[in-house]
Amino acid sequence: NPGLGHDYLQQHLSGDSLAGNLLSRDGSTALILVRLVRPAAQQIVARQVGEIIAKFAGPERIYAIGDPIVAQAIDEGIQSDLRTLLPLALTLILVGFFASFRTLRGMLLPLLVILLSIVWTLGLMAYLEFQLNVVTSAIPILLVAVASSYGIHVIHRFNGETSGGERAIRRVLQRLGPAVILTGITSAIGMLTLLLFRIHSVREFGLFAAAGIFFATLLATVLIPAILALLKPPRQRRHRERKKRFGGTSILLGLGAFSLRYRRLMLLVAVLLMAGSVVGVQRIRLGIDPVELFPAEHPFQQASRVFNERFSGWRYFDIMVEGPEAGALKSPSFLKSITAFQQAAGSLQKVGSTRSPVDVLGEIQASKTPVSEQGMEALFQGLRGENSWVDQDLRRARIAVLITTSDHEEQRVLYRRLQDLARTCFAADYRIEFGGTVLLWIAGNRYVAMGKIYNIAAAVLFMLAFCAAVFRSASKGFLCVIPLAVGVSCSFGTMGFCDIRLNIATAIVTSIGVGIGVDFAIHFFSRLQEELAAGLALPEATQRTLLTAGKAICFDAVSNVLGFLAFTFSGFGPLQNLGWLVVLTMVACALGTLLLLPPLVATFGAKRPAAQ
């Protein structure tokens, strides 16, 4: 009725049931609640809502939020990442291949391994009816970086042979094949340790990433040698080799000599880095919220801010209160307990509002409209309807607590406070159960923390046992794990100092770092032991190792860094952090292998093992 006027509307729309819930307190924004009465595909719902918004949007701005909108935004982000990041990663890594080998075969053969391993892995996922999610969408870009490692080592070793053909291939596979296979196994098992998480998306990532690494190892040790055997042997470019020796090779030799000359200093620096990382690890915070997946300018981020600032928020706790017997809701004491709980919960910071069956009953009472017994029964029947505020026998009631914070720590504190309030407001014979979207994220973050502990312990212990078995010595296995431990520690210390949270995405850094880091250590240590067994002293053996395995590790590290840099261009914030952390881990593991292993062998290892 246009004749009612603004004052009348302001008076009647400012009640507690509307203000902050269905209408912003300044009257500028209204809320439309859409409840799905039956299960529906979230993508279809989100698309239809988007079409309606596009149709009716005018001078007003229309925002949409909810689980279907989140799912749709994530799906669109995954598709966008695959369209942009995969070509970008392939382009970057091809640049690395060219800088490393300067030959067409050096670029195309590792690329062939990458593409086939990606196709086989995604084909396996499709065959087993697994879909891509935020975590598993990173597998193709992961394989771009990781799958190149094995081909790089094979091609680099082949280029070092003076002859070509089958004879050179046999020599390469006899000397390098076991190391490539072993590193492939360790990398795959490093990914399989993610199965210790109780989060399905992380488990799926670990399983199919391990399958992709297995495919890459198989292709590098079978397909690349077969193709190389058919090609002409590479020409020896002496002039270019002299230029390389003057450049990167001279730097490698200089670093090797420095690390042996000042080995105590290098070990001290490693200890200090580990100690600093421990301080950083203590600052790591847990948690991820759907809003944090997207950049600040994303429509979902904007909608979330509007709901938090103008309404009572869109995240909520659902609290089920069960009375001692059927019909308990008709008891005034039960209703008073619910009221007391709502008042106490509403006074907490970051709580937007609360809602329960008592609110509806209170509005009826406030209207001073007489209600008959049949009317009350009809009212309770309505509360049993779609909103499910009460159950059929009036024994259980639902209380909704809306909150306005995305911070995991604040959500966890609120959860504990609400638990304490529930124990205080309700009698001992009442049963209280918590649910809702916030509790799902709290539980997920708890699973991330516990899974990370199990994952790190399993990965480190397995790698230690594996390296000890490979080199038939517990001390040698321990030496191989030290550079890896330094690299992973630096990564987690950086997370703490830079306030990068431990979440579903960043939790997989350890498995990636352990798998590739042990790859560096096994290749370097195997070649070093080979040179020492040939009768060379440690300085000469280190130089020979740096010129062979050391160069391959540098090429490998560069390709990995270039591949994982593609993650930093993702539309998801956690995947951007994953990219930076893996790059840091790769650099730290490579430097740790090249600069720490020679001093460690000089200080603790056997200098001249018997030839086997």
Protein Blocks (a to p, Z undefined) as FASTA:
>chain_A
ZZnojmlmmmmmmcfklnoplocfklpaccdddddfbdcdfklmmmmmmmmmmmmgcfbc
cddedjklmmmmmmmmmmmmmmmmmmmmmmmmmmmmmmmnopaklmmmmmmmmmmmmmmm
mmmmmmnopacdfklmmmmmmmmmmmmmmmmmmmmmmmmpmbgcjllmmmmmmmmmmmmm
mmmmmmmmmmmmmmmpccfklmmmmmmmmmmmmmmmmmmmmmmmmmmmmpccddddfklm
mmmmmmmmmmmmmmmmmmmmmmmmmmmmmmmmmmmmmmmmmmpcgdddfklmpcfklmkl
mmmmmmmmmmnojbdcddddddfbehklmpmklmmmmmmmmmmmmmpghiabdcdfklmm
mmmmmnopacdfklmmmmmmmmmmmnomacfkopaccdddddfbfbfklmmmmmmmmmmm
mmmmpcfkbccddedjklmmmmmmmmmmmmmmmmmmmmmmmmmmmmmmmnopaklmmmmm
mmmmmmmmmmmmmmmmnopacdfklmmmmmmmmmmmmmmmmmmmmmmmmmmmnopafklm
mmmmmmmmmmmmmmmmmmmmmmmmmmmmpcbfklmmmmmmmmmmmmmmmmmmmmmmmmmm
mmmmcfbdcdZZ
